[in-house]
Each structure stands twice: as C-alpha cells, then as structure tokens.
Amino acid sequence: MTRIRQATGEEMLALWGYSGLEAASPTARFFYETISAGDALFWTIERDDSLIGELYVFLNLMDKDFADGATTAYLCAFRVREAFRGQGMGSRLLETALADLKARGFRRATIGVSPEEPQNVRLYRRHWFLKKVKDCHNDPCGLDAAGNPDYDPKGWWLLAKELSEE
C-alpha cells in the first residue's frame, strides 16, 4: 500500500541519519527547526512502511522570492528513490503538497532546478512550473558550517507555478 503523509522533524533527523538535534549538520538543524516552528512541512511517500520519497515545503524564508509566509512557498529536497522513478510516485507526492498549499491559501509555489538536470526540468514543466523567477547561486535552505547559505558556482533556476493554474 502506498501512502502520502506529513512527517515530523524527528522523523526527518532519523531519515538523515542523526541520533538527535545536537549531532545534526547546520542544514539538518535548519530543516528541523523550521519544521518544528510550523514554517515548513515535511511530506513523505511510503510503500509498505518503507520511505520511497520526500519533499520539503518551506512556507517562509529570508529570501521572499522563494517563500514569503503568505502567498508563495518553496519546495525543495524533492527526491524519489531510483527504483520508484517513472511510476508517477513523485507526481503524486508533488500534487498532494501543491493541493495542500492551495488549501492553505498560497497562490504560488517555487522550486529550484539545475538546467543541467533536464529530466527534472521536464518534470517541473509538466507540473506547470513555467515561470523562471531568477537565476540563483545561494541556497536558502542549505547552510555551510558557519550557518550561511551554501553557494553553487554553477547556479540553478528558481521556477514558479501559479496554484490557480492546473
């Protein structure tokens, strides 16, 4: 049986291999604290009690182009185990999270994608992430040891989808 559900910050830490918050990396700590504060959601898709995919939805971030706490939310760390790709599992997870955002009153969702990952670009375009908001180099959810946003010299795109468009 396949099910999609919201999980907890503690489950996220366990999934990422941390025994507790004190052992967590700056990024894992940021995810945990943001989920615990209610400013992020951790979605999972499971089959027979085994995790096969995850998606994090940040409702409010410092960079308001990503998530502004009221109208725009940011989807990140969207993963589906390789053995389950191409079966619609990722689409189901993504659609569930987007429907939840729309029900919460959000009007737009953003997602980051590298132009060097054409399979991901195609997936997001199929789900109506059509507007390029900006080119990015700083990850608002990935933090270095000093707690600053990770820098990607190659860069990536921030794409947006209007939630009223289906």
Secondary structure in CASP SS format (residue, H / E / C, confidence):
PFRMAT SS
TARGET T0000
AUTHOR 0000-0000-0000
METHOD secondary structure of the structure
MODEL  1
M C 1.00
T E 1.00
R E 1.00
I E 1.00
R E 1.00
Q E 1.00
A E 1.00
T C 1.00
G H 1.00
E H 1.00
E H 1.00
M H 1.00
L H 1.00
A H 1.00
L H 1.00
W C 1.00
G C 1.00
Y C 1.00
S C 1.00
G C 1.00
L H 1.00
E H 1.00
A H 1.00
A C 1.00
S C 1.00
P H 1.00
T H 1.00
A H 1.00
R H 1.00
F H 1.00
F H 1.00
Y H 1.00
E H 1.00
T H 1.00
I H 1.00
S H 1.00
A C 1.00
G C 1.00
D C 1.00
A E 1.00
L E 1.00
F E 1.00
W E 1.00
T E 1.00
I E 1.00
E E 1.00
R E 1.00
D C 1.00
D C 1.00
S E 1.00
L E 1.00
I E 1.00
G E 1.00
E E 1.00
L E 1.00
Y E 1.00
V E 1.00
F E 1.00
L C 1.00
N E 1.00
L C 1.00
M C 1.00
D C 1.00
K C 1.00
D C 1.00
F C 1.00
A C 1.00
D E 1.00
G C 1.00
A C 1.00
T C 1.00
T E 1.00
A E 1.00
Y E 1.00
L E 1.00
C E 1.00
A E 1.00
F E 1.00
R E 1.00
V E 1.00
R C 1.00
E H 1.00
A H 1.00
F H 1.00
R C 1.00
G C 1.00
Q C 1.00
G C 1.00
M H 1.00
G H 1.00
S H 1.00
R H 1.00
L H 1.00
L H 1.00
E H 1.00
T H 1.00
A H 1.00
L H 1.00
A H 1.00
D H 1.00
L H 1.00
K H 1.00
A H 1.00
R C 1.00
G C 1.00
F C 1.00
R C 1.00
R E 1.00
A E 1.00
T E 1.00
I E 1.00
G E 1.00
V E 1.00
S C 1.00
P C 1.00
E C 1.00
E C 1.00
P H 1.00
Q H 1.00
N H 1.00
V H 1.00
R H 1.00
L H 1.00
Y H 1.00
R H 1.00
R H 1.00
H C 1.00
W C 1.00
F C 1.00
L C 1.00
K E 1.00
K E 1.00
V E 1.00
K E 1.00
D E 1.00
C E 1.00
H E 1.00
N E 1.00
D E 1.00
P E 1.00
C E 1.00
G E 1.00
L E 1.00
D C 1.00
A C 1.00
A C 1.00
G C 1.00
N C 1.00
P E 1.00
D E 1.00
Y E 1.00
D E 1.00
P E 1.00
K E 1.00
G E 1.00
W E 1.00
W E 1.00
L E 1.00
L E 1.00
A E 1.00
K E 1.00
E E 1.00
L C 1.00
S C 1.00
E C 1.00
E C 1.00
END
